Amino acid sequence: MQPQSLNPLDNIVPYRSIPDKFPHLYSKKSWDWAAKQRHHNGLGKAFRKVGKHLFVNTTVLAECINNQIEK
């Protein structure tokens, strides 16, 4: 039996669910600000818009967080 591979779509979640999934990283208020400023704070790559809905790829979000440099 082959191990099941993780479907890349499993990593895509509605952006509002991030504070619930990762409360140790973001409060709801800080996540709202980070999402609004995503083009300026290095998180923009993790976001995708599908129609009117905004989603986050959690794998790419982790990479973006790892790549952030303290200024």
PDB file of N, CA, C, O and CB in Angstrom:
ATOM      1  N   MET A   1       0.848  -1.185   0.000  1.00  0.00           N
ATOM      2  CA  MET A   1       0.000   0.000   0.000  1.00  0.00           C
ATOM      3  C   MET A   1       0.884   1.235   0.000  1.00  0.00           C
ATOM      4  O   MET A   1       1.834   1.324   0.778  1.00  0.00           O
ATOM      5  CB  MET A   1      -0.959   0.005   1.220  1.00  0.00           C
ATOM      6  N   GLN A   2       0.572   2.195  -0.876  1.00  0.00           N
ATOM      7  CA  GLN A   2       1.338   3.432  -0.957  1.00  0.00           C
ATOM      8  C   GLN A   2       0.796   4.448   0.041  1.00  0.00           C
ATOM      9  O   GLN A   2      -0.412   4.517   0.265  1.00  0.00           O
ATOM     10  CB  GLN A   2       1.297   4.005  -2.387  1.00  0.00           C
ATOM     11  N   PRO A   3       1.684   5.235   0.641  1.00  0.00           N
ATOM     12  CA  PRO A   3       1.195   6.294   1.546  1.00  0.00           C
ATOM     13  C   PRO A   3       0.430   7.343   0.745  1.00  0.00           C
ATOM     14  O   PRO A   3       0.770   7.647  -0.398  1.00  0.00           O
ATOM     15  CB  PRO A   3       2.380   6.959   2.320  1.00  0.00           C
ATOM     16  N   GLN A   4      -0.595   7.880   1.362  1.00  0.00           N
ATOM     17  CA  GLN A   4      -1.382   8.918   0.700  1.00  0.00           C
ATOM     18  C   GLN A   4      -0.590  10.209   0.658  1.00  0.00           C
ATOM     19  O   GLN A   4      -0.004  10.627   1.657  1.00  0.00           O
ATOM     20  CB  GLN A   4      -2.730   9.133   1.417  1.00  0.00           C
ATOM     21  N   SER A   5      -0.578  10.833  -0.499  1.00  0.00           N
ATOM     22  CA  SER A   5       0.096  12.122  -0.604  1.00  0.00           C
ATOM     23  C   SER A   5      -0.879  13.219  -0.214  1.00  0.00           C
ATOM     24  O   SER A   5      -2.088  13.106  -0.417  1.00  0.00           O
ATOM     25  CB  SER A   5       0.647  12.354  -2.038  1.00  0.00           C
ATOM     26  N   LEU A   6      -0.332  14.264   0.342  1.00  0.00           N
ATOM     27  CA  LEU A   6      -1.151  15.398   0.752  1.00  0.00           C
ATOM     28  C   LEU A   6      -1.569  16.183  -0.482  1.00  0.00           C
ATOM     29  O   LEU A   6      -0.725  16.592  -1.280  1.00  0.00           O
ATOM     30  CB  LEU A   6      -0.388  16.306   1.752  1.00  0.00           C
ATOM     31  N   ASN A   7      -2.835  16.387  -0.632  1.00  0.00           N
ATOM     32  CA  ASN A   7      -3.361  17.153  -1.745  1.00  0.00           C
ATOM     33  C   ASN A   7      -3.005  18.622  -1.529  1.00  0.00           C
ATOM     34  O   ASN A   7      -3.281  19.168  -0.461  1.00  0.00           O
ATOM     35  CB  ASN A   7      -4.902  16.959  -1.884  1.00  0.00           C
ATOM     36  N   PRO A   8      -2.398  19.269  -2.519  1.00  0.00           N
ATOM     37  CA  PRO A   8      -2.024  20.683  -2.345  1.00  0.00           C
ATOM     38  C   PRO A   8      -3.215  21.575  -1.989  1.00  0.00           C
ATOM     39  O   PRO A   8      -3.038  22.618  -1.360  1.00  0.00           O
ATOM     40  CB  PRO A   8      -1.371  21.202  -3.614  1.00  0.00           C
ATOM     41  N   LEU A   9      -4.411  21.178  -2.381  1.00  0.00           N
ATOM     42  CA  LEU A   9      -5.588  21.985  -2.040  1.00  0.00           C
ATOM     43  C   LEU A   9      -5.923  21.917  -0.557  1.00  0.00           C
ATOM     44  O   LEU A   9      -6.647  22.768  -0.040  1.00  0.00           O
ATOM     45  CB  LEU A   9      -6.786  21.530  -2.853  1.00  0.00           C
ATOM     46  N   ASP A  10      -5.395  20.902   0.130  1.00  0.00           N
ATOM     47  CA  ASP A  10      -5.615  20.813   1.578  1.00  0.00           C
ATOM     48  C   ASP A  10      -4.928  21.952   2.318  1.00  0.00           C
ATOM     49  O   ASP A  10      -5.296  22.279   3.446  1.00  0.00           O
ATOM     50  CB  ASP A  10      -5.113  19.472   2.111  1.00  0.00           C
ATOM     51  N   ASN A  11      -3.926  22.555   1.679  1.00  0.00           N
ATOM     52  CA  ASN A  11      -3.177  23.650   2.297  1.00  0.00           C
ATOM     53  C   ASN A  11      -3.846  25.004   2.101  1.00  0.00           C
ATOM     54  O   ASN A  11      -3.405  25.997   2.680  1.00  0.00           O
ATOM     55  CB  ASN A  11      -1.777  23.696   1.737  1.00  0.00           C
ATOM     56  N   ILE A  12      -4.892  25.061   1.305  1.00  0.00           N
ATOM     57  CA  ILE A  12      -5.554  26.328   1.007  1.00  0.00           C
ATOM     58  C   ILE A  12      -6.790  26.454   1.894  1.00  0.00           C
ATOM     59  O   ILE A  12      -7.713  25.642   1.832  1.00  0.00           O
ATOM     60  CB  ILE A  12      -5.939  26.422  -0.506  1.00  0.00           C
ATOM     61  N   VAL A  13      -6.776  27.497   2.719  1.00  0.00           N
ATOM     62  CA  VAL A  13      -7.872  27.705   3.678  1.00  0.00           C
ATOM     63  C   VAL A  13      -8.373  29.142   3.558  1.00  0.00           C
ATOM     64  O   VAL A  13      -7.632  30.019   3.115  1.00  0.00           O
ATOM     65  CB  VAL A  13      -7.405  27.402   5.144  1.00  0.00           C
ATOM     66  N   PRO A  14      -9.627  29.393   3.950  1.00  0.00           N
ATOM     67  CA  PRO A  14     -10.116  30.779   3.972  1.00  0.00           C
ATOM     68  C   PRO A  14      -9.235  31.615   4.904  1.00  0.00           C
ATOM     69  O   PRO A  14      -8.842  31.158   5.978  1.00  0.00           O
ATOM     70  CB  PRO A  14     -11.611  30.837   4.430  1.00  0.00           C
ATOM     71  N   TYR A  15      -8.937  32.829   4.485  1.00  0.00           N
ATOM     72  CA  TYR A  15      -7.984  33.642   5.249  1.00  0.00           C
ATOM     73  C   TYR A  15      -8.464  33.943   6.659  1.00  0.00           C
ATOM     74  O   TYR A  15      -7.640  34.139   7.552  1.00  0.00           O
ATOM     75  CB  TYR A  15      -7.717  34.937   4.527  1.00  0.00           C
ATOM     76  N   ARG A  16      -9.745  33.984   6.880  1.00  0.00           N
ATOM     77  CA  ARG A  16     -10.272  34.267   8.226  1.00  0.00           C
ATOM     78  C   ARG A  16     -10.033  33.121   9.210  1.00  0.00           C
ATOM     79  O   ARG A  16     -10.161  33.315  10.419  1.00  0.00           O
ATOM     80  CB  ARG A  16     -11.762  34.559   8.146  1.00  0.00           C
ATOM     81  N   SER A  17      -9.691  31.943   8.718  1.00  0.00           N
ATOM     82  CA  SER A  17      -9.503  30.804   9.613  1.00  0.00           C
ATOM     83  C   SER A  17      -8.088  30.722  10.203  1.00  0.00           C
ATOM     84  O   SER A  17      -7.841  29.905  11.090  1.00  0.00           O
ATOM     85  CB  SER A  17      -9.813  29.528   8.873  1.00  0.00           C
ATOM     86  N   ILE A  18      -7.175  31.541   9.732  1.00  0.00           N
ATOM     87  CA  ILE A  18      -5.784  31.471  10.203  1.00  0.00           C
ATOM     88  C   ILE A  18      -5.654  31.728  11.712  1.00  0.00           C
ATOM     89  O   ILE A  18      -4.952  30.964  12.375  1.00  0.00           O
ATOM     90  CB  ILE A  18      -4.931  32.480   9.442  1.00  0.00           C
ATOM     91  N   PRO A  19      -6.284  32.750  12.290  1.00  0.00           N
ATOM     92  CA  PRO A  19      -6.137  32.945  13.748  1.00  0.00           C
ATOM     93  C   PRO A  19      -6.710  31.784  14.563  1.00  0.00           C
ATOM     94  O   PRO A  19      -6.245  31.518  15.671  1.00  0.00           O
ATOM     95  CB  PRO A  19      -6.823  34.240  14.169  1.00  0.00           C
ATOM     96  N   ASP A  20      -7.715  31.095  14.024  1.00  0.00           N
ATOM     97  CA  ASP A  20      -8.281  29.952  14.733  1.00  0.00           C
ATOM     98  C   ASP A  20      -7.362  28.734  14.644  1.00  0.00           C
ATOM     99  O   ASP A  20      -7.240  27.972  15.603  1.00  0.00           O
ATOM    100  CB  ASP A  20      -9.662  29.611  14.170  1.00  0.00           C
ATOM    101  N   LYS A  21      -6.717  28.556  13.492  1.00  0.00           N
ATOM    102  CA  LYS A  21      -5.817  27.416  13.297  1.00  0.00           C
ATOM    103  C   LYS A  21      -4.469  27.629  13.973  1.00  0.00           C
ATOM    104  O   LYS A  21      -3.845  26.678  14.445  1.00  0.00           O
ATOM    105  CB  LYS A  21      -5.610  27.161  11.813  1.00  0.00           C
ATOM    106  N   PHE A  22      -4.024  28.881  14.017  1.00  0.00           N
ATOM    107  CA  PHE A  22      -2.692  29.203  14.552  1.00  0.00           C
ATOM    108  C   PHE A  22      -2.768  30.367  15.537  1.00  0.00           C
ATOM    109  O   PHE A  22      -2.209  31.431  15.274  1.00  0.00           O
ATOM    110  CB  PHE A  22      -1.715  29.545  13.405  1.00  0.00           C
ATOM    111  N   PRO A  23      -3.450  30.182  16.662  1.00  0.00           N
ATOM    112  CA  PRO A  23      -3.610  31.301  17.618  1.00  0.00           C
ATOM    113  C   PRO A  23      -2.289  31.745  18.242  1.00  0.00           C
ATOM    114  O   PRO A  23      -2.192  32.862  18.750  1.00  0.00           O
ATOM    115  CB  PRO A  23      -4.575  30.903  18.726  1.00  0.00           C
ATOM    116  N   HIS A  24      -1.283  30.892  18.211  1.00  0.00           N
ATOM    117  CA  HIS A  24       0.023  31.256  18.759  1.00  0.00           C
ATOM    118  C   HIS A  24       0.779  32.209  17.834  1.00  0.00           C
ATOM    119  O   HIS A  24       1.757  32.826  18.256  1.00  0.00           O
ATOM    120  CB  HIS A  24       0.856  30.002  19.006  1.00  0.00           C
ATOM    121  N   LEU A  25       0.337  32.338  16.572  1.00  0.00           N
ATOM    122  CA  LEU A  25       0.990  33.248  15.637  1.00  0.00           C
ATOM    123  C   LEU A  25       0.279  34.588  15.515  1.00  0.00           C
ATOM    124  O   LEU A  25       0.920  35.638  15.501  1.00  0.00           O
ATOM    125  CB  LEU A  25       1.079  32.606  14.285  1.00  0.00           C
ATOM    126  N   TYR A  26      -1.043  34.549  15.427  1.00  0.00           N
ATOM    127  CA  TYR A  26      -1.814  35.763  15.159  1.00  0.00           C
ATOM    128  C   TYR A  26      -3.095  35.808  15.984  1.00  0.00           C
ATOM    129  O   TYR A  26      -3.807  34.811  16.103  1.00  0.00           O
ATOM    130  CB  TYR A  26      -2.149  35.860  13.676  1.00  0.00           C
ATOM    131  N   SER A  27      -3.375  36.974  16.549  1.00  0.00           N
ATOM    132  CA  SER A  27      -4.708  37.230  17.084  1.00  0.00           C
ATOM    133  C   SER A  27      -5.578  37.625  15.889  1.00  0.00           C
ATOM    134  O   SER A  27      -5.053  37.875  14.804  1.00  0.00           O
ATOM    135  CB  SER A  27      -4.692  38.362  18.212  1.00  0.00           C
ATOM    136  N   LYS A  28      -6.876  37.684  16.067  1.00  0.00           N
ATOM    137  CA  LYS A  28      -7.744  38.077  14.950  1.00  0.00           C
ATOM    138  C   LYS A  28      -7.418  39.496  14.476  1.00  0.00           C
ATOM    139  O   LYS A  28      -7.403  39.776  13.277  1.00  0.00           O
ATOM    140  CB  LYS A  28      -9.230  37.985  15.366  1.00  0.00           C
ATOM    141  N   LYS A  29      -7.159  40.374  15.426  1.00  0.00           N
ATOM    142  CA  LYS A  29      -6.867  41.759  15.072  1.00  0.00           C
ATOM    143  C   LYS A  29      -5.533  41.870  14.335  1.00  0.00           C
ATOM    144  O   LYS A  29      -5.440  42.567  13.324  1.00  0.00           O
ATOM    145  CB  LYS A  29      -6.850  42.636  16.328  1.00  0.00           C
ATOM    146  N   SER A  30      -4.513  41.194  14.829  1.00  0.00           N
ATOM    147  CA  SER A  30      -3.213  41.285  14.166  1.00  0.00           C
ATOM    148  C   SER A  30      -3.240  40.595  12.800  1.00  0.00           C
ATOM    149  O   SER A  30      -2.553  41.031  11.876  1.00  0.00           O
ATOM    150  CB  SER A  30      -2.122  40.665  15.050  1.00  0.00           C
ATOM    151  N   TRP A  31      -4.024  39.528  12.664  1.00  0.00           N
ATOM    152  CA  TRP A  31      -4.138  38.857  11.368  1.00  0.00           C
ATOM    153  C   TRP A  31      -4.873  39.739  10.361  1.00  0.00           C
ATOM    154  O   TRP A  31      -4.478  39.803   9.197  1.00  0.00           O
ATOM    155  CB  TRP A  31      -4.866  37.512  11.523  1.00  0.00           C
ATOM    156  N   ASP A  32      -5.924  40.410  10.787  1.00  0.00           N
ATOM    157  CA  ASP A  32      -6.628  41.323   9.878  1.00  0.00           C
ATOM    158  C   ASP A  32      -5.672  42.384   9.342  1.00  0.00           C
ATOM    159  O   ASP A  32      -5.694  42.705   8.154  1.00  0.00           O
ATOM    160  CB  ASP A  32      -7.821  41.995  10.595  1.00  0.00           C
ATOM    161  N   TRP A  33      -4.829  42.929  10.228  1.00  0.00           N
ATOM    162  CA  TRP A  33      -3.869  43.933   9.795  1.00  0.00           C
ATOM    163  C   TRP A  33      -2.829  43.317   8.851  1.00  0.00           C
ATOM    164  O   TRP A  33      -2.502  43.909   7.823  1.00  0.00           O
ATOM    165  CB  TRP A  33      -3.179  44.572  11.013  1.00  0.00           C
ATOM    166  N   ALA A  34      -2.315  42.148   9.189  1.00  0.00           N
ATOM    167  CA  ALA A  34      -1.322  41.489   8.339  1.00  0.00           C
ATOM    168  C   ALA A  34      -1.912  41.181   6.963  1.00  0.00           C
ATOM    169  O   ALA A  34      -1.225  41.322   5.951  1.00  0.00           O
ATOM    170  CB  ALA A  34      -0.814  40.192   9.004  1.00  0.00           C
ATOM    171  N   ALA A  35      -3.173  40.764   6.916  1.00  0.00           N
ATOM    172  CA  ALA A  35      -3.824  40.454   5.635  1.00  0.00           C
ATOM    173  C   ALA A  35      -4.005  41.719   4.799  1.00  0.00           C
ATOM    174  O   ALA A  35      -3.801  41.697   3.585  1.00  0.00           O
ATOM    175  CB  ALA A  35      -5.190  39.775   5.871  1.00  0.00           C
ATOM    176  N   LYS A  36      -4.387  42.816   5.441  1.00  0.00           N
ATOM    177  CA  LYS A  36      -4.566  44.069   4.709  1.00  0.00           C
ATOM    178  C   LYS A  36      -3.232  44.605   4.187  1.00  0.00           C
ATOM    179  O   LYS A  36      -3.188  45.230   3.128  1.00  0.00           O
ATOM    180  CB  LYS A  36      -5.237  45.114   5.605  1.00  0.00           C
ATOM    181  N   GLN A  37      -2.169  44.369   4.909  1.00  0.00           N
ATOM    182  CA  GLN A  37      -0.843  44.871   4.551  1.00  0.00           C
ATOM    183  C   GLN A  37       0.013  43.813   3.841  1.00  0.00           C
ATOM    184  O   GLN A  37       1.231  43.968   3.754  1.00  0.00           O
ATOM    185  CB  GLN A  37      -0.123  45.357   5.801  1.00  0.00           C
ATOM    186  N   ARG A  38      -0.604  42.750   3.336  1.00  0.00           N
ATOM    187  CA  ARG A  38       0.134  41.615   2.793  1.00  0.00           C
ATOM    188  C   ARG A  38       1.082  41.971   1.652  1.00  0.00           C
ATOM    189  O   ARG A  38       2.097  41.301   1.462  1.00  0.00           O
ATOM    190  CB  ARG A  38      -0.827  40.586   2.322  1.00  0.00           C
ATOM    191  N   HIS A  39       0.767  43.005   0.899  1.00  0.00           N
ATOM    192  CA  HIS A  39       1.639  43.381  -0.206  1.00  0.00           C
ATOM    193  C   HIS A  39       2.878  44.126   0.281  1.00  0.00           C
ATOM    194  O   HIS A  39       3.845  44.279  -0.465  1.00  0.00           O
ATOM    195  CB  HIS A  39       0.878  44.238  -1.204  1.00  0.00           C
ATOM    196  N   HIS A  40       2.850  44.583   1.514  1.00  0.00           N
ATOM    197  CA  HIS A  40       3.957  45.351   2.070  1.00  0.00           C
ATOM    198  C   HIS A  40       4.764  44.580   3.107  1.00  0.00           C
ATOM    199  O   HIS A  40       5.893  44.959   3.418  1.00  0.00           O
ATOM    200  CB  HIS A  40       3.435  46.612   2.684  1.00  0.00           C
ATOM    201  N   ASN A  41       4.195  43.495   3.647  1.00  0.00           N
ATOM    202  CA  ASN A  41       4.874  42.784   4.733  1.00  0.00           C
ATOM    203  C   ASN A  41       5.457  41.433   4.331  1.00  0.00           C
ATOM    204  O   ASN A  41       5.918  40.680   5.189  1.00  0.00           O
ATOM    205  CB  ASN A  41       3.924  42.582   5.860  1.00  0.00           C
ATOM    206  N   GLY A  42       5.441  41.120   3.045  1.00  0.00           N
ATOM    207  CA  GLY A  42       6.050  39.887   2.577  1.00  0.00           C
ATOM    208  C   GLY A  42       5.154  38.668   2.597  1.00  0.00           C
ATOM    209  O   GLY A  42       5.610  37.565   2.293  1.00  0.00           O
ATOM    210  N   LEU A  43       3.883  38.840   2.949  1.00  0.00           N
ATOM    211  CA  LEU A  43       2.966  37.699   3.002  1.00  0.00           C
ATOM    212  C   LEU A  43       2.126  37.545   1.743  1.00  0.00           C
ATOM    213  O   LEU A  43       1.364  36.585   1.628  1.00  0.00           O
ATOM    214  CB  LEU A  43       2.058  37.833   4.189  1.00  0.00           C
ATOM    215  N   GLY A  44       2.247  38.457   0.811  1.00  0.00           N
ATOM    216  CA  GLY A  44       1.398  38.483  -0.374  1.00  0.00           C
ATOM    217  C   GLY A  44       1.406  37.202  -1.188  1.00  0.00           C
ATOM    218  O   GLY A  44       0.384  36.832  -1.766  1.00  0.00           O
ATOM    219  N   LYS A  45       2.551  36.515  -1.244  1.00  0.00           N
ATOM    220  CA  LYS A  45       2.647  35.269  -2.017  1.00  0.00           C
ATOM    221  C   LYS A  45       1.701  34.192  -1.504  1.00  0.00           C
ATOM    222  O   LYS A  45       1.286  33.323  -2.271  1.00  0.00           O
ATOM    223  CB  LYS A  45       4.072  34.747  -1.986  1.00  0.00           C
ATOM    224  N   ALA A  46       1.354  34.233  -0.227  1.00  0.00           N
ATOM    225  CA  ALA A  46       0.541  33.179   0.375  1.00  0.00           C
ATOM    226  C   ALA A  46      -0.948  33.337   0.088  1.00  0.00           C
ATOM    227  O   ALA A  46      -1.717  32.400   0.302  1.00  0.00           O
ATOM    228  CB  ALA A  46       0.765  33.153   1.861  1.00  0.00           C
ATOM    229  N   PHE A  47      -1.366  34.501  -0.391  1.00  0.00           N
ATOM    230  CA  PHE A  47      -2.782  34.787  -0.596  1.00  0.00           C
ATOM    231  C   PHE A  47      -3.194  34.542  -2.033  1.00  0.00           C
ATOM    232  O   PHE A  47      -2.442  34.811  -2.970  1.00  0.00           O
ATOM    233  CB  PHE A  47      -3.094  36.217  -0.207  1.00  0.00           C
ATOM    234  N   ARG A  48      -4.422  34.020  -2.192  1.00  0.00           N
ATOM    235  CA  ARG A  48      -5.020  33.836  -3.515  1.00  0.00           C
ATOM    236  C   ARG A  48      -6.493  34.226  -3.429  1.00  0.00           C
ATOM    237  O   ARG A  48      -7.197  33.885  -2.479  1.00  0.00           O
ATOM    238  CB  ARG A  48      -4.855  32.355  -4.019  1.00  0.00           C
ATOM    239  N   LYS A  49      -6.927  34.943  -4.443  1.00  0.00           N
ATOM    240  CA  LYS A  49      -8.327  35.336  -4.516  1.00  0.00           C
ATOM    241  C   LYS A  49      -9.030  34.417  -5.509  1.00  0.00           C
ATOM    242  O   LYS A  49      -8.565  34.240  -6.635  1.00  0.00           O
ATOM    243  CB  LYS A  49      -8.476  36.838  -4.932  1.00  0.00           C
ATOM    244  N   VAL A  50     -10.133  33.842  -5.096  1.00  0.00           N
ATOM    245  CA  VAL A  50     -10.956  33.004  -5.963  1.00  0.00           C
ATOM    246  C   VAL A  50     -12.339  33.629  -5.974  1.00  0.00           C
ATOM    247  O   VAL A  50     -13.085  33.531  -5.000  1.00  0.00           O
ATOM    248  CB  VAL A  50     -10.997  31.498  -5.474  1.00  0.00           C
ATOM    249  N   GLY A  51     -12.673  34.269  -7.076  1.00  0.00           N
ATOM    250  CA  GLY A  51     -13.914  35.037  -7.116  1.00  0.00           C
ATOM    251  C   GLY A  51     -13.802  36.185  -6.132  1.00  0.00           C
ATOM    252  O   GLY A  51     -12.876  36.994  -6.201  1.00  0.00           O
ATOM    253  N   LYS A  52     -14.757  36.246  -5.216  1.00  0.00           N
ATOM    254  CA  LYS A  52     -14.747  37.293  -4.190  1.00  0.00           C
ATOM    255  C   LYS A  52     -14.094  36.820  -2.892  1.00  0.00           C
ATOM    256  O   LYS A  52     -13.999  37.582  -1.931  1.00  0.00           O
ATOM    257  CB  LYS A  52     -16.169  37.762  -3.907  1.00  0.00           C
ATOM    258  N   HIS A  53     -13.650  35.579  -2.863  1.00  0.00           N
ATOM    259  CA  HIS A  53     -13.148  34.978  -1.627  1.00  0.00           C
ATOM    260  C   HIS A  53     -11.626  34.978  -1.595  1.00  0.00           C
ATOM    261  O   HIS A  53     -10.965  34.745  -2.607  1.00  0.00           O
ATOM    262  CB  HIS A  53     -13.674  33.550  -1.477  1.00  0.00           C
ATOM    263  N   LEU A  54     -11.084  35.246  -0.406  1.00  0.00           N
ATOM    264  CA  LEU A  54      -9.645  35.306  -0.208  1.00  0.00           C
ATOM    265  C   LEU A  54      -9.199  34.066   0.569  1.00  0.00           C
ATOM    266  O   LEU A  54      -9.770  33.727   1.606  1.00  0.00           O
ATOM    267  CB  LEU A  54      -9.240  36.612   0.539  1.00  0.00           C
ATOM    268  N   PHE A  55      -8.173  33.399   0.050  1.00  0.00           N
ATOM    269  CA  PHE A  55      -7.655  32.184   0.658  1.00  0.00           C
ATOM    270  C   PHE A  55      -6.170  32.335   0.940  1.00  0.00           C
ATOM    271  O   PHE A  55      -5.494  33.196   0.376  1.00  0.00           O
ATOM    272  CB  PHE A  55      -7.911  30.971  -0.246  1.00  0.00           C
ATOM    273  N   VAL A  56      -5.674  31.469   1.836  1.00  0.00           N
ATOM    274  CA  VAL A  56      -4.260  31.454   2.194  1.00  0.00           C
ATOM    275  C   VAL A  56      -3.735  30.037   2.013  1.00  0.00           C
ATOM    276  O   VAL A  56      -4.356  29.067   2.446  1.00  0.00           O
ATOM    277  CB  VAL A  56      -4.037  31.952   3.657  1.00  0.00           C
ATOM    278  N   ASN A  57      -2.587  29.939   1.371  1.00  0.00           N
ATOM    279  CA  ASN A  57      -1.881  28.667   1.278  1.00  0.00           C
ATOM    280  C   ASN A  57      -0.983  28.608   2.506  1.00  0.00           C
ATOM    281  O   ASN A  57      -0.027  29.376   2.618  1.00  0.00           O
ATOM    282  CB  ASN A  57      -1.052  28.530  -0.078  1.00  0.00           C
ATOM    283  N   THR A  58      -1.288  27.695   3.429  1.00  0.00           N
ATOM    284  CA  THR A  58      -0.579  27.667   4.709  1.00  0.00           C
ATOM    285  C   THR A  58       0.889  27.275   4.547  1.00  0.00           C
ATOM    286  O   THR A  58       1.731  27.709   5.333  1.00  0.00           O
ATOM    287  CB  THR A  58      -1.265  26.702   5.662  1.00  0.00           C
ATOM    288  N   THR A  59       1.206  26.460   3.541  1.00  0.00           N
ATOM    289  CA  THR A  59       2.606  26.095   3.299  1.00  0.00           C
ATOM    290  C   THR A  59       3.400  27.318   2.857  1.00  0.00           C
ATOM    291  O   THR A  59       4.507  27.552   3.342  1.00  0.00           O
ATOM    292  CB  THR A  59       2.706  24.977   2.234  1.00  0.00           C
ATOM    293  N   VAL A  60       2.843  28.089   1.946  1.00  0.00           N
ATOM    294  CA  VAL A  60       3.518  29.297   1.465  1.00  0.00           C
ATOM    295  C   VAL A  60       3.565  30.343   2.573  1.00  0.00           C
ATOM    296  O   VAL A  60       4.544  31.081   2.682  1.00  0.00           O
ATOM    297  CB  VAL A  60       2.803  29.867   0.214  1.00  0.00           C
ATOM    298  N   LEU A  61       2.521  30.417   3.398  1.00  0.00           N
ATOM    299  CA  LEU A  61       2.517  31.349   4.529  1.00  0.00           C
ATOM    300  C   LEU A  61       3.686  31.050   5.465  1.00  0.00           C
ATOM    301  O   LEU A  61       4.372  31.966   5.918  1.00  0.00           O
ATOM    302  CB  LEU A  61       1.176  31.267   5.300  1.00  0.00           C
ATOM    303  N   ALA A  62       3.912  29.775   5.752  1.00  0.00           N
ATOM    304  CA  ALA A  62       5.036  29.394   6.613  1.00  0.00           C
ATOM    305  C   ALA A  62       6.360  29.813   5.985  1.00  0.00           C
ATOM    306  O   ALA A  62       7.250  30.296   6.684  1.00  0.00           O
ATOM    307  CB  ALA A  62       5.031  27.876   6.874  1.00  0.00           C
ATOM    308  N   GLU A  63       6.499  29.633   4.668  1.00  0.00           N
ATOM    309  CA  GLU A  63       7.722  30.050   3.980  1.00  0.00           C
ATOM    310  C   GLU A  63       7.899  31.565   4.065  1.00  0.00           C
ATOM    311  O   GLU A  63       9.007  32.055   4.285  1.00  0.00           O
ATOM    312  CB  GLU A  63       7.693  29.600   2.507  1.00  0.00           C
ATOM    313  N   CYS A  64       6.802  32.304   3.890  1.00  0.00           N
ATOM    314  CA  CYS A  64       6.874  33.766   3.969  1.00  0.00           C
ATOM    315  C   CYS A  64       7.286  34.224   5.358  1.00  0.00           C
ATOM    316  O   CYS A  64       8.100  35.136   5.503  1.00  0.00           O
ATOM    317  CB  CYS A  64       5.530  34.389   3.595  1.00  0.00           C
ATOM    318  N   ILE A  65       6.730  33.595   6.368  1.00  0.00           N
ATOM    319  CA  ILE A  65       7.084  33.948   7.755  1.00  0.00           C
ATOM    320  C   ILE A  65       8.552  33.644   8.004  1.00  0.00           C
ATOM    321  O   ILE A  65       9.250  34.433   8.642  1.00  0.00           O
ATOM    322  CB  ILE A  65       6.195  33.178   8.772  1.00  0.00           C
ATOM    323  N   ASN A  66       9.032  32.494   7.500  1.00  0.00           N
ATOM    324  CA  ASN A  66      10.439  32.129   7.678  1.00  0.00           C
ATOM    325  C   ASN A  66      11.377  33.095   6.965  1.00  0.00           C
ATOM    326  O   ASN A  66      12.510  33.300   7.398  1.00  0.00           O
ATOM    327  CB  ASN A  66      10.679  30.718   7.173  1.00  0.00           C
ATOM    328  N   ASN A  67      10.905  33.684   5.877  1.00  0.00           N
ATOM    329  CA  ASN A  67      11.748  34.587   5.097  1.00  0.00           C
ATOM    330  C   ASN A  67      11.731  36.030   5.585  1.00  0.00           C
ATOM    331  O   ASN A  67      12.525  36.852   5.128  1.00  0.00           O
ATOM    332  CB  ASN A  67      11.324  34.552   3.671  1.00  0.00           C
ATOM    333  N   GLN A  68      10.834  36.339   6.508  1.00  0.00           N
ATOM    334  CA  GLN A  68      10.786  37.705   7.020  1.00  0.00           C
ATOM    335  C   GLN A  68      12.039  37.999   7.830  1.00  0.00           C
ATOM    336  O   GLN A  68      12.514  37.170   8.605  1.00  0.00           O
ATOM    337  CB  GLN A  68       9.525  37.925   7.877  1.00  0.00           C
ATOM    338  N   ILE A  69      12.549  39.184   7.632  1.00  0.00           N
ATOM    339  CA  ILE A  69      13.770  39.600   8.341  1.00  0.00           C
ATOM    340  C   ILE A  69      13.401  40.754   9.275  1.00  0.00           C
ATOM    341  O   ILE A  69      12.749  41.721   8.881  1.00  0.00           O
ATOM    342  CB  ILE A  69      14.913  40.027   7.329  1.00  0.00           C
ATOM    343  N   GLU A  70      13.838  40.616  10.510  1.00  0.00           N
ATOM    344  CA  GLU A  70      13.598  41.693  11.478  1.00  0.00           C
ATOM    345  C   GLU A  70      14.361  42.929  11.033  1.00  0.00           C
ATOM    346  O   GLU A  70      15.536  42.857  10.673  1.00  0.00           O
ATOM    347  CB  GLU A  70      14.026  41.268  12.922  1.00  0.00           C
ATOM    348  N   LYS A  71      13.677  44.056  11.063  1.00  0.00           N
ATOM    349  CA  LYS A  71      14.325  45.317  10.687  1.00  0.00           C
ATOM    350  C   LYS A  71      14.568  46.161  11.911  1.00  0.00           C
ATOM    351  O   LYS A  71      15.106  47.263  11.804  1.00  0.00           O
ATOM    352  CB  LYS A  71      13.478  46.092   9.671  1.00  0.00           C
TER     353      LYS A  71
END
